[in-house]
Amino acid sequence: MSEDLIPVQRAEIVIGEPLPWSVYDANHVLLVHKGVVIGSETELQNLMEKGPYREALSPSPAAPRGEGMHPEMEGGAVVPFERIRLTPGDLVQLKPLQEGASERYNVHYLGMLKGRSLMVTTPVVEDKVLFIREGQLFLVRAFAGLDVCGFKAQVLASHMRPYPYLHLKYPAEVHTMRVRRALRANVDIIVAVYDRKGGRLKASGRIVDLSVGGARVYSPQVLAEQGGTIFLSFKVVLDEIEEIVTTPAIVRSIAHEIDAKGQPAVVSGLQFTGLSTAQRLVVMNLVYRQLYKEG
């Protein structure tokens, strides 16, 4: 059993009411998504027979001075900035620390002068460079390896030449927290399903929930029987980079739901079994970026 999960008790599930959490098996493979309604005693019994687990309902670890880090974290440490080893071009998120501000801006890390300042690109919204005043305070968040990092930083200077960028005050310390191995995000990606690698096209569908361990797929028909193996192909777009991800997957769960358009759909919980290291990095990058947007 994954250390992030605890067994679901039968009394915790109320027939006819949306689930308050997603349900997994002992290997952290998604069985039923949060919000799904268990509509009958038979459905509940079938779910309980699979030995369901859920994430523990514990409060998120504290972050810098009460400013929330991302909820999908565990553990924590305080380290010097240079320990997190950001590289030029890495995605960084800026959140204004002022009353009533809810915006989050994705920018790129450019570099640093140790002990003096960090440089990041200036936020751009709808193709317009934002005016950022000197002295403005931000919560800065970034991913480094398997850690999500956060620190407060004040704007030292804003420059427009030779391109718009900011100097941020060098942080005295950075709060880091390890993200869970099964970190997942809501997505909307078209996927093609084959019976085997290089085989015939069986179906198409949409990935609505994605992690490096697997996916939740909506499709018009059943992709395979539970426990069966299929082959997936889908495209991941990261900035100007497009990567085709191909992998075999095992069907771990099958359910029936109504999709966002009000149409009946088959929902398959899939476990990836053949992602390469490069593909894992691509999928993890996409998941991280989507979680930044959801913030």
Rosetta blueprint (number, residue, H / E / L):
1 M L
2 S L
3 E L
4 D L
5 L E
6 I E
7 P E
8 V L
9 Q L
10 R H
11 A H
12 E H
13 I L
14 V L
15 I L
16 G L
17 E L
18 P E
19 L L
20 P L
21 W L
22 S L
23 V E
24 Y E
25 D L
26 A L
27 N L
28 H L
29 V L
30 L E
31 L E
32 V E
33 H L
34 K L
35 G L
36 V L
37 V E
38 I L
39 G L
40 S L
41 E H
42 T H
43 E H
44 L H
45 Q H
46 N H
47 L H
48 M H
49 E L
50 K L
51 G L
52 P L
53 Y E
54 R E
55 E E
56 A L
57 L L
58 S L
59 P L
60 S L
61 P L
62 A L
63 A L
64 P H
65 R H
66 G H
67 E L
68 G L
69 M L
70 H L
71 P L
72 E L
73 M E
74 E E
75 G E
76 G E
77 A E
78 V E
79 V E
80 P L
81 F H
82 E H
83 R H
84 I H
85 R L
86 L L
87 T L
88 P L
89 G L
90 D L
91 L E
92 V E
93 Q E
94 L E
95 K E
96 P E
97 L L
98 Q L
99 E L
100 G L
101 A L
102 S L
103 E L
104 R L
105 Y E
106 N E
107 V E
108 H E
109 Y E
110 L E
111 G E
112 M E
113 L E
114 K L
115 G L
116 R L
117 S E
118 L E
119 M E
120 V E
121 T E
122 T L
123 P L
124 V E
125 V E
126 E L
127 D L
128 K E
129 V E
130 L L
131 F L
132 I L
133 R L
134 E L
135 G L
136 Q L
137 L E
138 F E
139 L E
140 V E
141 R E
142 A E
143 F E
144 A E
145 G L
146 L L
147 D E
148 V E
149 C E
150 G E
151 F E
152 K E
153 A E
154 Q E
155 V E
156 L E
157 A E
158 S E
159 H E
160 M L
161 R L
162 P L
163 Y L
164 P L
165 Y E
166 L E
167 H E
168 L E
169 K E
170 Y L
171 P L
172 A L
173 E L
174 V E
175 H E
176 T E
177 M E
178 R E
179 V E
180 R L
181 R L
182 A L
183 L L
184 R L
185 A E
186 N E
187 V E
188 D E
189 I E
190 I E
191 V E
192 A E
193 V E
194 Y E
195 D L
196 R L
197 K L
198 G L
199 G L
200 R L
201 L E
202 K E
203 A E
204 S E
205 G E
206 R E
207 I E
208 V E
209 D E
210 L E
211 S L
212 V L
213 G L
214 G E
215 A E
216 R E
217 V E
218 Y E
219 S E
220 P L
221 Q L
222 V L
223 L L
224 A L
225 E L
226 Q L
227 G L
228 G L
229 T E
230 I E
231 F E
232 L E
233 S E
234 F E
235 K E
236 V E
237 V E
238 L E
239 D L
240 E L
241 I E
242 E E
243 E E
244 I E
245 V E
246 T E
247 T E
248 P E
249 A E
250 I E
251 V E
252 R E
253 S E
254 I E
255 A E
256 H E
257 E E
258 I E
259 D L
260 A L
261 K L
262 G L
263 Q L
264 P E
265 A E
266 V E
267 V E
268 S E
269 G E
270 L E
271 Q E
272 F E
273 T L
274 G L
275 L L
276 S L
277 T H
278 A H
279 Q H
280 R H
281 L H
282 V H
283 V H
284 M H
285 N H
286 L H
287 V H
288 Y H
289 R H
290 Q H
291 L H
292 Y H
293 K H
294 E H
295 G L
